Amino acid sequence: VQQGLSGALETLVSQAYGMHEFEMCGVYLNRGKFVATLFMVPVILIFSFSDVILQALGQDAAISKVAKTYVTILLPGIWAMGMFDCSRKFLSAQFRNPVTLWVQVITLVLHFFWCWFSLRFNLHFPLRF
């Protein structure tokens, strides 16, 4: 849903870039990020009560608690993904695709390090089974 919200951003930035209104490109980017952040409010509410919602749907209480912990840990990543998606569409509309490519490649390489680091030093995260 968040990626769909930033779909209009690509169109608006492309039009502003084509008309050489570079300031409007930035305005559209900021508005897109604001809308993506506003979208997080209902997501946070739903995720905060996910254990109650899952139990109302008939899920086991222990599983509901683990699911709530998991989605709570995911919240910052979901917001960051929305911000990156807005930036990606902003840069793509200006024909600057290699920037987002390199950000994703560097993040992929660093991800292996982060996984190794967390396993090597036995970091304890709140999600335990």
C-alpha positions in Angstrom: 0.0 0.0 0.0 2.8 2.4 0.9 4.5 1.9 -2.5 1.2 2.6 -4.2 0.8 5.8 -2.2 4.1 7.1 -3.7 3.1 6.2 -7.2 1.7 9.6 -7.8 5.0 11.1 -6.7 6.8 9.7 -9.7 4.2 11.3 -12.1 4.3 14.7 -10.4 8.1 14.8 -10.1 8.4 13.8 -13.8 6.2 16.6 -14.9 7.9 19.2 -12.7 11.3 18.0 -13.9 10.2 18.2 -17.5 9.1 21.8 -17.0 12.4 22.6 -15.2 10.6 23.4 -12.0 13.2 21.8 -9.8 11.9 23.4 -6.6 8.5 21.7 -7.1 10.3 18.4 -7.4 11.5 18.8 -3.9 8.1 20.0 -2.7 6.5 16.9 -4.1 9.2 14.7 -2.5 8.5 16.2 0.9 4.8 15.9 0.5 5.1 12.3 -0.5 7.3 11.5 2.5 4.7 13.3 4.7 1.9 11.2 3.3 3.9 8.0 3.8 4.5 9.0 7.4 0.8 9.8 8.0 0.0 6.4 6.6 2.1 4.9 9.4 -0.4 6.1 12.1 -3.1 3.5 11.3 -0.4 0.9 10.7 1.1 1.5 14.1 -2.4 1.3 15.7 -3.1 -2.0 14.0 0.3 -3.4 14.8 0.0 -2.3 18.5 -3.3 -4.2 18.9 -2.3 -7.1 16.7 -2.3 -9.6 19.6 -5.9 -8.6 20.5 -7.0 -8.7 16.9 -5.4 -12.1 16.3 -7.0 -13.5 19.5 -10.4 -12.2 18.4 -9.9 -14.0 15.1 -9.2 -17.3 17.0 -5.4 -17.4 17.1 -3.6 -18.9 20.1 -2.5 -16.3 22.8 1.2 -17.3 22.7 1.3 -17.1 18.9 -0.4 -13.7 19.0 2.1 -12.4 21.5 5.0 -13.5 19.3 3.4 -12.0 16.2 2.9 -8.7 18.0 6.6 -8.7 19.0 7.6 -9.4 15.5 5.5 -6.7 13.8 6.6 -4.2 16.5 10.2 -4.9 15.6 9.3 -4.4 11.9 7.8 -0.9 12.3 10.9 1.2 11.9 11.8 -0.8 8.8 8.4 -0.3 7.2 8.7 3.4 7.8 12.2 3.5 6.3 11.1 1.4 3.3 8.4 4.0 2.7 10.9 6.9 2.9 13.3 5.0 0.5 10.5 4.3 -1.9 9.6 8.0 -2.1 13.3 8.8 -2.6 13.6 6.1 -5.2 10.7 7.4 -7.2 11.9 10.9 -6.9 15.3 10.0 -8.3 13.9 7.7 -11.0 11.7 10.5 -12.3 14.9 12.6 -12.8 16.7 9.7 -14.6 19.0 9.1 -11.6 18.5 5.4 -11.3 22.1 4.4 -10.6 21.9 6.2 -7.2 19.2 3.9 -5.9 20.9 0.9 -7.4 24.1 1.6 -5.5 22.2 2.2 -2.2 20.6 -1.2 -2.6 23.9 -2.9 -3.5 25.7 -1.4 -0.5 22.8 -2.3 1.8 22.9 -5.8 0.5 26.6 -6.2 1.2 26.2 -4.6 4.7 23.3 -6.9 5.4 25.6 -10.0 5.3 27.9 -8.2 7.8 25.1 -7.3 10.1 23.8 -10.9 10.1 27.3 -12.3 10.8 27.9 -9.7 13.5 24.6 -10.5 15.3 25.3 -14.3 15.1 29.0 -14.0 16.0 28.5 -12.0 19.1 25.3 -13.7 20.1 23.2 -10.6 20.2 19.9 -11.1 22.0 16.9 -9.5 20.4 13.5 -9.4 22.1 12.1 -12.0 19.7 12.7 -15.4 21.1 11.0 -18.7 20.4 
